[in-house]
Structures are given as C-alpha cells and as structure tokens.
Amino acid sequence: MWRGLAPIGLDPGSGGYRRYAWTGADLDCREWFRAQAEARGLVHETDRNGNQWAWHGDPLAGDAVVTGSHLDSVPDGGAFDGPLGVVSAFAALDELRRRGAEFTRPFAIVNFGDEEGARFGLACVGSRLSAGQLTPEDAYRLRDGDGVTLPQAMEAAGYDPGVIGPDPGRLARIGAFVELHVEQGRALDLTGDPVGVASAIWPHGRWRFDFRGEANHAGTTRLADRRDPMLTYAETVLAARREAELAGGLATFGKISVEPNGVNAIPSLVRAWLDSRAADQATLDAVVHGVERAAREHAERAGIGLDVVRESFTPVVDFQHALRDEMRRVLEGRGRHGADGAERPVPVLGTGAGHDAGILSASVPTAMLFVRNPTGISHSPAEHAAEDDCVAGVRALADVLEGLACS
C-alpha cells in the first residue's frame, strides 16, 4: 500500500507532499482509496461532503465501528500524517481476516476530505460539514490563494457542492470512531513505547492579522515618513514568541501575504495568520490576548491600521473516557512487557494537533491511537515512523477493532 500511495503528490524538489483538496493529487489519492476498498470486497461510497467510506456490513444497521483518517497534506508535508491512519486501517482489516475474526457490528474505513486546510485555510472541512460545525454558507465563502471558491473546486473535480451540509443521520449510525495517527511530538520516543492512547486534544485556533500601512517607493521614502506594516508585523511575531513562553502555550506565525509584494515597494498590507494552542483554554486565551494587545500597541505607535479576525477555533477535546479505557484494557490484556519482564501500562498522552476525531467527538464516541515518531517532527518531509512501529500500530488497531466490533 505504501508503494502505491507514496508517489502521489510528491514534490521532487522539496521531498514533501502537496496533496491539496480537490486537486489532481487529491483525486489520485481518492482513487487509491477506492481501489483498496474494492480489492477487499468493501462497499465504497462518497458522502455529501466528499468524505470516502469503505463498508463491511450494513451501513444502515447502526452502532458501526469506524476507523481511518485523511490523505491530504499541508504544503510539503510528510508521508505519515493522515495516510498512516488510512493505510493502517486497511492493514488492520487484513489482520483481522487473517485471524478469522467475525464482525458482529458494521465496520467502515473512512478518508475525511480536506483535513489539513492547506488550500482553503480551514482545517477539517469534510468532518466539520458532516458534524454541522461548518455551515454550507460559510463553506461556499472559502477561497484558495488563486480566488477559486470551494464550490468551484468541487465542481471542477466532478463533485456536487449543492448537497454539502450536516449529515446527522450518518453520524448517528456510528457507535465508535478510532483514529490512528503518527505522533506529532516525541513523548513515545522518550518513554520507549511504540504505541500510545490519546487523552485529549488541546484547544487551538487560527487568527488572521491584517496590518494596513501605506505603499510607497523603497528608494525615495525617508524612514521617518514611512507607514510600513511589515515592521509592525515583525514586532508582533516577536511578541507571539514572548507571550507563548510566558504563558506556557504555543504561538506560530507560519503564513503571510504581502501587497503589493514588490522588492522595491513598501507594503500597503501585510496579512498574517497566527496559529495558537495550549493545554487549557485559560492559557490559550492569555497567549492570544497578549499577542493581539502587543500588535495593537505597536500598530498605534506606527500609524498602522490593524484588524484581527478569528478564522477557526476548536475547544479542548477530552476523548470519551469509557472508549479510551476500553482501548487501554484491550491493549494491556494482550500482554505488554518491558525489558525486565514487568507488565507495562499503555501510555496516555495529550496532543496539540487537531484531528477529525476531535471534530467528531461532539457527535460520536471517539478515541485515538498514536504511533511513535522518533524525529518528533511533523508537517515536514522529516516526519517518520519506523516500519516495526507501524506494524505495532496496525496490530494495536486490529486488537482494538477486534475488541469493539468482533466476536
């Protein structure tokens, strides 16, 4: 499966992936998913929001056990973020069939669309639409960097944007959703564990800062006469790092656009996006309020206009304790032992990264498994998981699915 998926959307220059929603690479990934489903005799369907499903058993029966993740990527992303969960889902099904397990509940593998938000700027579009956390009206307003709207992109890819929207009937038929994901950090590497169970997803969001100044000639305008929004933006980047360190959260300006974007022109507009996350809501609020306060102070002194817009936000997600505890019980019942022969508990860890499982948690019992990432790096070609750890993840997922869905 990795060999078939690996070339899709790979940029030879960066070594990273560019699998953006509703582009050719995304459509190739979707075709790969369909082929994997049909090769296993699963019933393939695409729902009203562009999410793909591969069903074993009756999808209308209810109380289904679902696993999977996403196949799209951030710009120049790594190979494992998302795809590891989808590939592992198919591999776990293969393992269950090898064991001779008999399903007593409907079972499905899912590929959620546009999880990363790389093209339209909003993460988890497919799952947000299904869960009613993104209205069709707001989705229609989403545009990429070239001005192409989400409906236009869907139509160009052969999908009908006129049917997107909440899908409560489908979600009501899901009894449990388990998402396997490469760890985006080094907690498991530090403990020496190949697999862990998620406890919660930190609250996180994206804020757009529009710094408005005055365009002018870079070679003839005195420094004292300039209203340069780039300087205010630079001060705000430094303030973000300072506020995050003081509060114990995270803050990142990772994307900007500049107008008129000329080498010899003072900008009239610098538009920048802040990504901020923290272990709790109070800390996140402290970081974001501190960054905005500093930005406004610098802007006022420099005569720069500033607008701040919250573009997305996800509150803390505490995964369902009953499902999480059942997963730990199943995994620990399989006999985990350390080098000294003593039994080892399954590690439980939180994460600052958002996932479709977090979006669905308001509607469906959800849980996550993490696979060790020795580099601790994600959203980069350096993202990695060793083959032995990937196999351990597949076996752990198969154990969990067997406990939830099989006799």
N, C-alpha and C positions, 0 to 999 in steps of 0.2 A: 504493500500500500504506500509506503514512504517513497519508493522509487517512482510510482505513478504520479504522486502528488507533487514531489519535490521540484520539478521544472516549472510548474505553473506560476506565473507572475514573478519569477526570479529575475532580478536585475543583475546582469553580469558585472557591471561596474562596481556597485556597492556590495554585492553579495547578499543583499537583503531582498525582502518580498514587497511587491506593490500590488496587492490584491484588493483593489478598492471596489466598493459596492457598485453593482450593475455595470461594470466594465467587462472587457473581454476576459481578463484573468478570473474575475468573479464567476462569469458564466462557465468557464472551463472547470473551475472548482465545483460548481453545481452539477455539471455533467459527470464529473468524477464521483460525486456522492451518489447520483442516480445509478451509475453503473455498479457501484459497490452494493447498493441496496438490491438491485435486480439480480446480481450474481448470487445473492444469498436467499433468493426467493421472497424477499420482503416487498410489501406493497409501498410504492413510492408515491408521495403526493407533495404538492407545494400549496401552502395555505394562502389566505387572502393577503397576508403581509409579506409574502416572499420567503417565508421560512420553510425549509425542506424537512419532511418526515419520512421515515422508513419503518413500516409497521410489521410486527409479528403478532398475530391475533387480531381480534376485532377492535378497531379504534373507537367504536361507538359503545363498547361494553362498559367503559368507565373503570376507575381505580387503576389506571395504567401506570407502569413504571417506565420512566423515560430517562435516557442519558444522552450525552452529546455536548456540543459546544458550538464553535463557529470556525469558518475557514478564511474569512477576510483578514487583512493585516493593517497595521499602521504603516506609514511611509518607511521603507527599508527595514521592515520588521524581521523578526526571527522566524524560524521554521516551526516552533513548538507552540507558541501562544495561540490557542484555539485548535489548530489541527491535531495536536496531541490528544485532545479530548474526543475528537471525532474518530480518528484512527483507532484509538483505544476502545471506543465503543464497539466498533465493528469487530475488533480483535477479541474483546470480551465475549461477544456473542459466539464467535467461533470457538472460544474456550469452553463456554457453557455447553455447546453442542458436542464438543469432544468428550465432555464429562457425562453426557447423556442426560443432562438436566431437563426436566419437563416444566414448561411455563404454566403457572396457574393464574397469572394475570396478564393482560395485554402488555406488550413491550414495544417501545419505539426508540429509535435513534434520531436525533434532531440536529440540523445545521441552521442556527439562527443567522439571519441576514444582518449585515452592516453593524456588527457588534462594536468594532473599533471606532466608527465615526470618522474615519480618515478623510472621506470625500465630502460629507455634508456637515461635519463639525459637531454632530450629536451622537453619542455612543449608544449602543443597544437599541437601534431604531426598530428592528424586527420584533424583539421581545417587548419593547415599550408600547408599540402599537397594539400587540396582542393583549397586553395586560391593561390597556386603557390609560397608560401613563403618558402617552403622546396622542393628541387628537389628530384626526386626518387634516384638519385645517392648519394646524401648526406644521405637520409633515409636509403639506403642499408648499409651505413657505421656505423650506430648506433649499439652499442653493450651494453648488460647489464653487471652487475658485474661478471657474470659467462662466459662471452665471447660469449653469444648467440646473433646473429645478429637479427635485426628487421625482415628481411625476413624469417629467420628460425623460429622465434616465431610465425609469422603469419601462416606459413605453418603448424606448429605443432597444431595450433588452427583451422585448416581447411579453411584458407583464402588464396587467391592467391596474393602474393606480386608482381607478374609480372604486375598487372594492376594499381598499385598506381600511383598517379600523379595529376596534376592540373585538376580541374573539373569546368571550367568556364561556361559551359552550364547550370549546375545545379545552380550555384550561380546567374546566370543571370535571373533565374526564381523566385528568392526571392525578394519580394518587401520590406520586413521589417523583421528584426530579433530582438526579445526581449528576453533577458536572465534574469531570476530571480535568485538571489543568496543571501545566507546568508551574512550579512555584516561581513567583516573581520576587525573589529575595534569597537569602542563604540560611534561613532558620534550620531547614532539614539538613543541609550540608554541615552545619555546626554541631548538630546532635548526632549525625551519622545515620539518619533514618532515610530510607528510600521513598517512603510514602507517609503522608500525614493527613489529618482531617481538619477542615476549616471550622473555626468557631464563629467568625463574624467578618463582615466587610466594613471597613472604615467609612464614615460619611465623607463624601467628596463632591466636588463640583467644578464647573468651568465658568470663569467670568471674563467678559470682553472689556478691555480698557481702550477708549478712543481718545487719544491725545491730539488736540487740534491747535495748530500754530499758523504760521504764515509762510507760504512758499516764497523763496527769493533766490537771488544768484549767490552761489557759494564763493565766487571770487571777488565780488564787489560790495558785499554787505558787511558792514562793521560788526564785530562780535557784540558790541553794546546795543546794536539796533536789531538784533535777531530775536524772533519768537520761534525757537527751534524745539518742536515737540520731542525730537529724539533725545534731547538732554533730560527732559522730564521722565521719559520712558526709562532711560538708563538709571536715573535715581530710583525709580520705582522697582526695577529689578534688584538693586542692592537692598532696598527696603524689604522686599519679599524674603530674601535670604535671612535678613536680620530678624524679621518678625517670626519666621518659622523656627529659627534657632531659639529665640526667647520663649516661645510658647510650647515648643516640643512637637510641632507639626511639620508638614511638608508644603512647599510652595514652589512652583516652577512656571516661568515664562518660557514656553517652548516654541511659540509660533508668533510671527508678526507679519504685517503687511504695511507697506510704506507708499505714500503718494506725495509727489509724482514719481518717486523711485528713480531719480536721476543722480548720477555720481556728482554732478556739479550743481545740484539744486538742494537748497534747504527744504526739508519736507513740510508739507502743509498738514499731513495727517500721519500719525503712527498708530496703527490698530494692533493691539497685543492681547494675547489670551493667557490668563492665569489659570493654572490647574493647582488646586489646593486640596489637601487631605489631612486627616488627623484621626487619632484613635477614638475621639469622642467629639460630640457636637460643640461643646464649650470651647475646646481647643481650636477647632476649625473656625468658629466664629471669631475668636481672638486673632487668629492669623489673618483672615480675610479683612476684617475691620481695620487691623493695623496697617495692612498694605494699602487699602483704599485711603485711609487717613493720611498716610505719608504721601501718596500720589497727589492728593488734593492740595496738601501744603506746598509741595514743590510746584505744582501747576499754578497755584495762585501767585506765588512769588515771581514766576517766569512769564506770567500773562498768557498761559496756555489753557485752552478750554479742555474739559475732561468729562466724559460720560462713562459710566460703569454699568454694564448690563450683565445680570446672571443668566447665562445661556442654558445651563443644565445643573441639576443638583440631585444627589441620591443620599437619603439619610442613612444612618447606620443600619446594617442588615445583620441581625442576630439569627443565624440559621436555626431551624426548628430543633429544639433540644432532643425531642424524642427520636427523630430520624438520625441526628448526629450520634446520639448514644447507642442506637441500634447498630449503626455502622461500626462504631468502635467495638461493640460486643462481638459482632461477626468477625471482624479482623483479628481481634485478640483471641478469639476462640480457635483461630487457625494456627495458633502456636508461634508467637514472635519471641525469639530468644536472642540475647546479646552474646558477646564473645565468651562471657563467663558462664553461659548456660542458663542464666536467670531470665525469667519472663520480662519482657519489655512492654510498657503501655504504648499505645498508638499516640504519637504526639498530636496535640490540638493547637492550631495557630491561627491568628488573625491575619488579614491582608489589607493593604491599602489600595488594591486594584479592584476596579468594578468588573462585574460579570453578569451574564444573562441570568444566572442563578439568583443573583441579588435582586434583579428586576422581578423575577417570577415569585420571589419569596412572599410577596404580599397576597398572592393568589393560590400558591401551591406549596406544599411541604418541600423544601429544597435543602440540599447539602452539597458539599464539595470535597473532593479528594485532591491533594497536591502531590506532585512528583518532584523529587529533588532536582534542583538546578545548581550544579557545582560552581558556576560562574556568578550566580546571583544576579545576572544581567538579563533584562528583558526589553522588548521593543527595540531590539538590536540584533544584527547578524550573530553577535557573540552569545546569544541565548542558546542554552544547551541542556540536554538531558542524556545521560549515558544509556546505552541500549539495555543493560541489566536493570537499571531503574525503571525504564519504560516498561519492560516486561513485568517487573514487580507491580507497577501501576495497573497494568492490564489484569494481572491475577487478583489484585485487591479489588478492582472494579467488578470483576467476574464474581468474586466472593460476595460482595455486597449485593449485586443483582440477583445472585442465586438465593441469598437470604431473603430478599424482598419479593421476588417475582416467581420463584420456582418451588416445586415440591421437593 
